[in-house]
Amino acid sequence: MKIEIDPNAGFCFGVVNAIKTAEEYLIKGTEINCLGEIVHNEMENNRLKGFGMKTVKHDQLPVLAGRSVLIRAHGEPPSTYELAKKYNINLVDATCPVVLKLQERVRKAWQRLQPLGGTVIIFGKKGHAEVIGLCGQTNNQAVVVQDLNDLDGINFSKPIEIFSQTTKEPEHYREIVDEIKRRIAIYNPQPDTFLKVNNTICGQVSNRKPYIKAFAQKHDVMIFVSGTNSSNGMMLFDACLEANPHSHLIVNATELKPEWLIGCQSVGISGATSTPLWLMQEVERAIESIVKVKG
């Protein structure tokens, strides 16, 4: 049986940088507290916890005075920086550069539209860390749109500027934009003059979809490894499933089922941008063990 790990899988740049930053502290034996899960992958979080990294919540910041707190790749709203200053916390900022740039653009859009009565829309997952950070740039006045139903209540007679969470799917973003244009046209025959659309989906994520489809198609069975709360993981797994109905989503190697491999000649392994290579390699070894036992 041929077993192949997707050469395009693995951590995106932002996640690599955040984990490297945390490891630099841990290697030196220096305490580091990560504000929220450093990555949306339970297995990687547990690995770093084993080296001494602690994951903390926002309501714990007051008791971390004088200590080091890591801001993960997803970024944080301005209120977090204000709290850190108030409690003399040493912030180690590992916000992804792509997210930092997006935060700046959202903030400037809000400053432009506020006096006009306009609306900043964030297309993204409600409650997602990145989205919370983006909304914070607008004093939490931006409208978070997860699906078409969330467009109800927006004033389409005023200017609108829309941004996307960096890990969302381009096709869904276009659907939202098209519907906004349709609703604006009710008030203005030239909707493009009232709407500014920003292309803010990360290329490392959006470019991965066509590659993963092609990778899934060339294998009999596709094993996709992802944390349960990874947004791009769910999007990429859906792409696998679309290309290959024999695709299976697992968190780790213990969830593999031998019956998936019956009659199989080739297996592909891939994962989210938050899935570490070492975890996919564990899955590869587990599949090899299953095949040997069957043999």
N, C-alpha and C positions, 0 to 999 in steps of 0.2 A: 504494500500500500504506500502511495506517495502522500506525505504530509508536508504542507508548506505554510509558513507564516507569511502573511501579507507584508511585502517590503515597504509599503506605504503606511503601515500601521504604527502605533506608538505615540508617545507624548508629543503635543504641539510645543512650540517654542516657549510660550508663556508658562506652561506647566513645568517644563524642564528647568527654566530659570528659577521658579519658586521652590522646587524641590532641591535644586543645587544650593540655593541660598540657605534653606533650612539645614541641609547636611553640613554646610560649612560651620554653622554654629555647633551642631551636634558632635562633629568630629573633634572640635576643640573642647568639648565637655561644657560648653556654655549653654545656659538655659534659653530655650526659645519656646514661646507660646504662639500657636497659630490661631488666628481669629476665624473660626469656622474650619471645616474640613479643607485641607490644603488642595485636595483633588477629589473629584467625585468617583472615587474608587476605594471601596472598603479595605481591600487587600493592601494597597499601597499605604493607606492611612495607618493600618495596623503595623506595617513594616517600620514606618518612621516612629510610631509610638514605642516600638521595641527599642529604638535607639535613644528614647528619652524625650521626644517631642510631645508637648501637651496641646490638645485642642481646647480652646476656650470660646465662650459665648460673649456677646456684647454686654450682657448684664454683669459679667465678671470683671470688666475693665476697672471699676473703682478699686478693686482689691489687688490690682496688678501694678500699683504705683511704683515707679522706679525700675520696672522690669522690661524685658524685650518682648514685643508682640509683632508677629509676622502678618503682614497683609498679603493674602494669596493673590494669584493671578487675576481673579475675578474683579478685584478692585473694591473700594469702599466709598460711601457717601461722605461729604464734607463733615457731617456730624461726628463721624468716627475720629477724624483728625482733631476735631475740637475737644473731644473727650480725652484723647491721648495727651493733648497739651495740658488740659486741666489737671490730669492725674500724674503728670510727669512721666509718661510712659515712653519708652524708646521704641518708636515704630520702625520696623524693618520692612520697607515698602517693596514688595515683589509683584506689584500690579503689572500685568502684561502691557507692553508699550502700545499695542493695538487698542486695548481697552482704555488706557490713559488718554490717547488721542480722541477716542470716541467720547469720553467724558467731557473733554474740552469743547468738542463740537456741539454736544447737547447743551452745555452751559451757555455757549454763545447764541445758539438758536433760541433758547428761552429768553435771553436778554433782549433779543430782537423782537420776538413775538409778544412778549408780555404787554408792552404799551399799546399793541394793536388789537388785543383781545384774542390773539391767535392761540393755537394749541400745538404742543410738542407731543408726538405720539411715539411710544417705544413699543415696537413689535417684539414680544418676548414672553418668556414664561413667568407668570406672576409668582413673586416670592423668591425668584432666582437671585443669587448673590450679585451677579453682574447687573441685573435689572434694578435691584435696590440701589446700587451705586450710581447708576445712570439717573434714576428718578431723583436722587439726592441733589443732583446738579441743578434741578429745577425747583428746589424747595418742596419736592414731592408733589408738584402740580402737573407733571406729565401724565398722560393717559396711557396706561399699559394695555396693549391689545394682544390677546392671545389667540382669538378667533374672530370671525365676522360679527358675532353677537356683541362683542365689546365695543363696536363702533357706534352703537346706539347711544344717543345722548351727547355726542360731539357736535359742536356748532360748525357746520360745513359752509357757512356763509362768511367765515373769517379765515385768515391764512393758516395753513397747516404745514408743519415740517415733521417728517417721519424718519426714524432711525430703526435699525434692527439690532437686537442682541447679536453678538458676533457669531454665535454657534447655531443660529436658526437656519432653516432650509430655504434656499432662494425661491423655490416654486411657491411656497406658502406666502412668502413676503410679497411676491408679485400679485398673488390673489388678493391680499389685503389692500395693496396699492391700487389695483384696478377697481375695487369696490369703493375706495375713497374717492377716486376720480369720478365714478358714476354718481355718487352722492353730491359731490361738489358741483357737477354739471347741472343739477337742479337749480342752483343759484347763479351759476356762472357758466356760460357756454364754452369758456376756455379754462378748464380745470387746472391746466399746467401752470397758469399764472398765479393760482392760489395755493398750489401744493409744491413743496420741495422734497424730493425723494433722495435720501442719502444711502449710498451703497456701503454698508458697514458690516457686512457678513465677512468673517475672516476667510481669506483665500485658502489657508491651510485646512480649513474645515470644508468649505464648499467644493474645493478641487478634489477632495478625497472621495466624494460620492461616485463620480463616473469610474474612478479607478477600482473602487470596492465592488461595484456592480460587475465589472469585467472579471475581477478576481473570483467572485462568487460563481460566475457562470462557467468557469473552466474547471470547477471541482464538483464531484458527486455530492459531497456534503460540506456545508459551511458552518464552522463553529465561531460564533461572535462572542468575545469576552468583554464585559462591561459592568461597571457599577450600576446599581438599580436607579440611582438618581442622576445619571449623566444625560443631559439633554441631547448632545450630539451623538451619544451612544445609541439612543433610541432612534434617532433619525438615520444613522448609518445602518443599524440593524434592519430597519424597514427597507432600506435600499437593497440589502442582502436578500431579504425575503422576496422582494419583487423580482430579483434576478435569479434566485434559486430557492424554490419552495422547500428544499431540504436544508434550510438554515435554522440554527438553534442558538438561542441566547443563554449564556451562562455567566455566573459571577466568578467562579473558579473551577478548577479541575474536578472537584468532588461532585459537581452537578452533571458531569458527562454520563450519558447512558449508552451502554454497549449496543443496544438495539439500533441506535442511530447509524452504526457503522456496518450493519449487515449488507453484504453485497456491494460494499463501497470499495472503489479502487483509488480514489484520491480525496483528501480532506484539506480544506483551506481553513486557516485560523487568522482571524483579524480582531480588531478591537477599536474602542473609542479613542479620542485624543487624550483621554485621561487613563487609558489602560497601559500599564508598564510592560515593557518587552519581557521582563523576567516572568511575569504571570502567564503570558502567551507561551513562553517556553515550557513552563510547568504543564500547561495543557497539552502541548506537543508530546512531552514525555509520558503523560498519562494515557494518551491515545496509543502510543507505542506499546505501553504495558498491556492495554486492553487487547490489542491486536495479537501480541505474543501469547496471552492467555487463551485467546480463541484458537490460535494456531495449535 
